[in-house]
Amino acid sequence: MLETEYEIKYNKYRLRALREEYDDDEALNRDIAKKIDDIYFKVVPPDVRVAVEADVDQAREQEWFEKNTFSIICLSDEDDERFLTCRSIHSVFDAAVLYTDRLEGVVGLPIESIIECFEDQTLIDESTYGALARAMPNDEHIAENFRFDFDGGILSVTDPDEGTSQYLLSSLASNIKKARQQTSWEDDQREIFYDLVNPYMEETKGIVL
């Protein structure tokens, strides 16, 4: 979602009168947004706007990607394996956030408790998982193939273009926490996270610390 919230203070009597002239608050909000756009184009220098619009285009592409793709996931805990598709995880960053916020606290519980932590997911059988994994290189709607090995503490990620990489789950959580300490803005957290993780990928060719 490209929109965010921005709170301003305004005279409550004037605001009440203004709202009475509109059919609904959405119409008023659209007009206010147009006025903010006017200020944006008046105040922000042209060269800065070029960079901003490049960020907007990239965010729109990411938004489309997240709405139109899903990942396939294998959960491995002791001798139990479960398989599912998930529309809320599209990247290593997404998986790391999920592990940090929800999975880390339930590791060791029955695997059903782990499955409940995944939003917008559908359980599938092993044969369907295998078929989707084979189809992934030629299907743009399959984003990633994740394997959470909770016994070994490892996340394996297979990307259609980059192949398979492995990450220590504990280190992913640590890097998410470090990124959050530096900024509350998720886009910046994502960038900081990958700065912390990526250097190890080329050096180790295996488990990423």
C-alpha positions in Angstrom: 0.0 0.0 0.0 1.6 3.3 -1.1 -0.6 5.5 1.1 0.3 6.4 4.6 -1.3 8.4 7.4 -0.3 12.0 8.3 -1.9 13.7 11.2 -2.5 17.4 11.4 -4.2 19.7 13.8 -7.0 22.0 12.6 -9.6 24.2 14.1 -12.4 21.8 15.2 -15.2 24.3 14.5 -14.0 24.9 10.9 -13.4 21.2 10.4 -17.0 20.5 11.5 -18.4 23.0 9.1 -16.2 21.7 6.3 -17.3 18.2 6.8 -21.0 19.2 6.7 -20.4 20.5 3.1 -19.1 17.1 1.9 -21.2 14.0 1.3 -18.6 11.9 3.1 -15.2 12.0 4.6 -13.6 10.2 1.7 -14.5 13.1 -0.7 -13.0 15.5 1.8 -9.8 13.4 2.1 -9.4 13.3 -1.7 -9.5 17.1 -1.9 -7.0 17.4 1.0 -4.7 14.9 -0.8 -4.9 17.0 -3.9 -3.9 20.1 -1.9 -0.9 18.2 -0.5 0.1 17.2 -4.0 0.0 20.9 -5.0 2.4 21.6 -2.1 4.6 18.7 -3.0 5.1 19.9 -6.6 5.6 23.4 -5.4 8.1 22.7 -2.7 10.1 19.5 -3.7 12.8 20.3 -6.3 12.5 18.6 -9.7 15.6 16.4 -9.3 14.3 15.1 -6.0 10.9 14.4 -7.5 12.6 12.2 -10.2 14.2 10.1 -7.4 10.9 9.9 -5.5 8.9 8.8 -8.5 11.4 6.1 -9.2 10.8 4.9 -5.6 7.0 5.1 -6.3 7.3 3.0 -9.4 9.4 0.4 -7.6 6.8 0.3 -4.8 4.0 -0.2 -7.3 5.8 -3.1 -8.8 6.4 -4.6 -5.4 2.7 -4.1 -4.5 1.6 -5.9 -7.7 4.1 -8.7 -6.9 2.7 -9.2 -3.4 -0.9 -9.2 -4.6 -0.4 -11.6 -7.5 2.1 -14.2 -6.2 2.4 -16.8 -3.5 5.2 -18.9 -2.0 5.3 -22.6 -1.2 6.5 -23.6 2.2 7.7 -26.8 3.9 7.7 -26.9 7.7 10.0 -29.6 9.2 9.9 -30.3 12.9 11.4 -33.5 14.3 9.8 -36.3 12.1 6.8 -34.2 11.0 6.6 -32.3 7.8 3.7 -30.1 6.6 3.3 -28.2 3.3 1.4 -25.1 2.5 1.1 -22.1 0.1 1.2 -18.6 1.6 0.3 -15.2 0.1 1.8 -13.1 2.9 5.5 -14.1 2.5 7.4 -13.2 -0.7 11.0 -12.7 0.4 13.7 -13.6 2.9 12.8 -10.4 4.7 9.2 -11.4 5.0 10.2 -14.8 6.3 12.6 -13.3 8.8 9.9 -10.9 10.1 7.5 -13.8 10.5 10.0 -15.9 12.4 11.0 -13.0 14.7 7.5 -11.9 15.5 5.6 -15.1 15.6 7.4 -18.4 15.0 10.4 -18.0 17.3 8.0 -18.1 20.3 6.2 -21.3 19.3 9.2 -23.4 18.2 8.9 -26.6 20.2 5.1 -26.6 20.3 3.1 -29.0 18.1 3.5 -28.1 14.4 -0.2 -27.2 14.2 0.6 -24.2 16.4 3.3 -23.2 14.0 1.0 -23.4 11.0 -1.5 -21.1 12.7 1.2 -18.3 12.6 1.1 -18.1 8.8 -1.5 -15.7 7.5 -3.4 -16.3 4.2 -2.1 -19.9 4.0 -3.5 -23.1 2.5 -2.4 -26.6 3.5 -1.4 -28.8 0.6 0.0 -32.3 0.3 3.5 -33.3 -0.5 2.8 -34.2 -4.1 1.2 -30.8 -4.7 4.2 -29.1 -3.1 6.6 -31.0 -5.3 4.6 -30.2 -8.4 4.6 -26.5 -7.6 8.3 -26.6 -6.8 9.0 -28.1 -10.3 6.7 -25.5 -11.9 8.2 -22.5 -10.1 11.0 -21.6 -12.7 8.3 -21.2 -15.4 5.5 -19.7 -13.3 5.8 -16.0 -12.4 3.0 -16.4 -9.7 5.2 -18.6 -7.5 7.6 -16.2 -5.7 9.8 -18.4 -3.5 10.2 -21.9 -2.0 10.8 -21.8 1.7 11.8 -24.7 3.9 11.8 -24.1 7.7 13.9 -26.7 9.4 13.2 -26.0 13.1 15.4 -28.9 14.4 18.4 -27.5 12.6 17.5 -23.9 13.0 17.8 -23.3 9.3 15.7 -21.6 6.6 16.4 -22.8 3.0 15.1 -20.5 0.3 14.9 -21.4 -3.4 14.5 -18.5 -5.8 13.6 -19.1 -9.5 16.6 -16.9 -10.5 19.1 -17.2 -7.8 19.0 -20.8 -6.7 19.0 -22.0 -3.1 20.5 -20.3 -0.1 20.5 -21.2 3.6 20.2 -19.0 6.6 20.4 -19.5 10.3 17.0 -18.6 11.7 18.6 -17.1 14.9 20.7 -14.8 12.8 17.7 -13.7 10.7 15.9 -12.7 13.8 19.0 -10.9 15.2 19.3 -8.9 11.9 15.6 -7.9 12.0 16.0 -6.6 15.5 19.1 -4.6 14.5 17.3 -3.1 11.6 14.3 -2.1 13.8 16.7 -0.5 16.3 17.9 1.9 13.5 14.5 2.9 12.0 10.8 2.4 12.3 10.3 2.7 8.5 9.8 -0.7 7.0 11.3 0.1 3.6 14.5 1.2 5.4 14.4 -1.8 7.7 14.3 -4.0 4.6 17.4 -2.3 3.1 19.3 -2.5 6.4 18.4 -6.1 6.8 19.7 -7.1 3.4 22.9 -5.1 4.0 23.4 -7.2 7.1 22.7 -10.5 5.5 24.0 -10.3 1.9 27.7 -10.1 2.5 27.8 -13.6 3.9 26.0 -15.2 0.9 28.9 -14.9 -1.5 31.5 -15.7 1.1 30.0 -18.9 2.5 28.1 -20.3 -0.5 26.0 -22.1 2.1 24.7 -21.2 5.5 24.3 -17.5 5.9 25.3 -16.3 9.4 
